[in-house]
Amino acid sequence: MRKIKIGFALIGVLVALVAAGYVGYYRLYYEWAIDWGFMQPTAQFCPFASEESAFSERLIAHGAGVIGHKTQTDSKEALLQAIDNGFRFIEVDLRKTLDGHYFAAHRYNEFNDMTGHAGLRFLPPTAQGVRERKIFGRYTPLLLTDIAEILKGHPEVVLVVDKARNFDLLIEEFPYPEQMIVEVSSLGQYYAALAAGIRYPAFNKLNVPKIDRYDVAILITDKNHLAANLATYRDYINENHCLMVTGFPTGTSVTSELRSMPKTLFYVDSH
């Protein structure tokens, strides 16, 4: 009986730790504080994609863009080529190394596959391991600090990052908040990002009924959801907000109707 009680106690402690980590990771207390009236939404305005911005200036190079017919490599060569090709916005996915640094990769298993370490599956590399590997045997992986060094020389380029939730570490390793949009997936994360000093968090797929409830300046949606709720999103844009739309392989695949929408950015693999 004593062993059973100890077992239940250990399970309880484990559940409590997981729950605490979940609340901390997703910053749920920010969302609750706003829902219960203890905090007021922070008014934000979109500084990007003005009414006069040309369509070519509103394209986001997804996964750092295409390089050598490969997409979503998040590699140095793709990033530099996207800059040379005139992309003002470049998106990369971020993951943490085993020793706690951000590096550009969509998923651990995909990164390991692309760099010849498929047997490691979901095991993260160390920062040194990132530096020592090659993507498809020829392209260079990037730590976030490497990206910061490159974009330091290109103040006109804005980095769009996904899957990064340690906002303090983001600011530490990419100390140019005016050049960074951070994708978030909960209202708690959105306001936690603002509190950490992230200037431009972008909310991924906020439900349409909540658009008017929370003062979120940048929304991310996909082309199908946009088409089904076009009038609502147009009203949102007219309130000096920005929209970021996923789901386009190339810039030429964006319809003329959508191109005419101001303050709207489009994720593409290439022009």
N, C-alpha and C positions, 0 to 999 in steps of 0.2 A: 504493500500500500504506500509506504514511504517513497519507493522508487517511482510509483505512478504519479504521486503528488509533485515530486521533483520534475518529472517529465512534463507535466502540465504547466508547471511554473516556468520551465525553460521555453516551452512553446509560447506561453504568454509574453515572456520577455522578447522573444524573437518577433512575434506579431507586433508588439509595441514599437520595436526598433524599426521594422519595415514601415509601419504607419507613420512614425515620426519622420523617417527619411522621405516618404512620399509627400507629406505635407511640406517639408522643407524644400524638396526638389521642385515641386510645382508651385510653391509660394501661395498655397490656398488661402492663407490668412489674409492676404491682400484682397482677394476676391470677396471673402466673407466680410471684411471690414467695409468694403464699398456697398455690398448688398444690405448690410445692417445699419448703414448710415454713419459709421465711425470715420470714414474717409470720403472725400469727394473726388470724382474722376478728375484727373489732371488734363486741362485743355491743351491739346497738341494740334499743330498744323503741319501740313506736308510741305517741305521746302523744295521738293523735287518736281520735275515734269510740269513746268508752267504751261499756260495756254499756248505760248509761242513755241514750245519745244517741238523740233522736227521729229517725225516718227522714228528715224534712225537713232535719235538720242534717247529714245524711250525703250530700247531693247536691253534685256538682261541676258548676258551670256551664261546659260545654265550649265552648271558643273565646270565652269571656266571656259565653256565653248568647245568647239570641235577642233581637233588637231590630228592630222594624218588620217582622216576618216574615222577617228575614234571620238566618241562623245563621253561626257561626264568623267573625264580622267582626273579632274581637279589638279592638274599638273602645272608645273612652272611654265613649260613650253606653251600650253594652252592659254594660260593667263597672259603671257607676254604677247601671244598672237592676238588675243581678244583686244588688248590695248592697242596694238598696231592696227587692228581692223576698225578701230573707232568706237568700240563699246564703252559707254560711260558707266554702265552697271555690270558687275561681274559677280556671279553667285558661286559660292563653294559650300560644300557640306563640311562640317567640322566634327572630329572625334577626338577623344583624349588618348594620349599615349599612356603606356603603362606607368610612366613616371610623372604624369600629370601635366602635360602640355598639349595644346591644341594642334592638330594637323589636319590637312585637307583630305577627306575621304568620305565616301557615301556610307559604306558599312565596313566593319572590320573584315568580315569574310570576303567581301569583294576586293578590298585593298590587298588582303593576303593572296587572293587568287591572281590579281593583276601583277603582283610583284614576285611571283614564283614561290610563295609560301602557303600554298593551299592547305597543307597539312595542319597549319596552326589554327585554321577555322576562325573562331571569334576571339582569339587571343590578341589583345592590342600590342603593337610594336612599342619599343622605347623610342624616345626622340632620336637617339643615335641610330636606331634601326631604320627609322624613316629616312634619315640622311644617307644611309648606306644602300638603300634599295633603288630599283628602277621600275617604272610602270611599263608593262609590256616590253621590258628589256631596253627601253630607250628614253622614256620620259621621267622627269625629275619630280618626286613627291615634295610637298611643301609643308613646313611648319607654319603656324600662323605668324610667328615672328618673321619668317622669310617674306610672307605676303606683305607685312607691314613695311619692311624695308623697301620692297618694290614700289608700293603705292605711295610711300613717302615722296618719291620723285614724280608722282602723277596725282597731284591734289584734285584734279578734275574727275578722277575715277572713284566710284563708290562701291565698296565691297558689301555684298549681300550674303549673310551667313545663316546657315540652317543647322539645327540639331545641337546647338551650343546653349547650355543652360547655366553655366557658371559665369555670370555676368561680370563679376569682379575680375576673373581671370581674362575674360575677353578684353576688358579695358586695359589690363596690364600688358597683354601681349599684342594688342593692336590699339595703341594710344592715340588714335585719330577718330574720335567719336563723330566728327562731322562727315567722315567718309565711310560710315558703316550703318547699314540697315540690318537689324537682327530679327529673324523670323521667330515668333513665339506661338504656342498652341493653347494657351489658357490666359484668362484675364489676370490671374495671379501672377503669371510670368510677365505679362505686359507691364503691370505696375511695378513689379520687382525690378524689371530691367530699367525702367525710368528712375527708380530710387537708386540704382547702382551707378547711374551716370550714362546709360545708353540713351543717346539722343533720339534715335529713330527705331523703336520696336515696331514690327509689322505683325498684325494678328492674322494667323492662318485660319481661314474659313470660319469666322465668327457667324453665328446664325443670324439671318436677316432680321428677325424680330428684335435682336439685341443691339442692332446698329445704332438706333436712336437712344438706347438706354445708357450706353457707355461712350465716352468721348474718345474713341479710338481713331487716330489720324491716318493710319495706313492699314488697309485690309489686303489680304491675299485670298484669291479665289481661283477656281479653274474655269475654263472657257464654257463648260456646260452649265455650271451654276450661274455664271454671268448671263448667259443667253436666257435662262429661265427667270431671271430676276433683274432684267436690264433696267427697267424704270427705277427700281429701288437703288441700284448702284449709281445710276445717273444722278439721282437726288443726293446721294452720299458725296459724290465728286463735287457737286455744286456747292457743298458746304466747306469748300477749301480743303478737301481731303484727297488722298491718293489711293489708287487701286493698282494691285499687282496681279497679273493674270497668268496662270500656268497652262501648259498643254499645247504649245505650238512648236513644231520641229524647226521651222524657219520663219524669218520675218515676213516672207512672201505669203505664208499661209494665214496671216492675220487678215481678216476681212476688212474691206474699206470702211464699213460701218464702225468697226471697233477702232480702226486707226484714227477716226475722227474724234474719238473720245479724248478730251484733255485730261492731263494728270493721271494717265493710265500707262503703266509699264507692262511689258510682255516678256515672259521667259521664253527664250529660243536657244536652239543649239548653234545656229548660225544665221547670218543675214539672209 
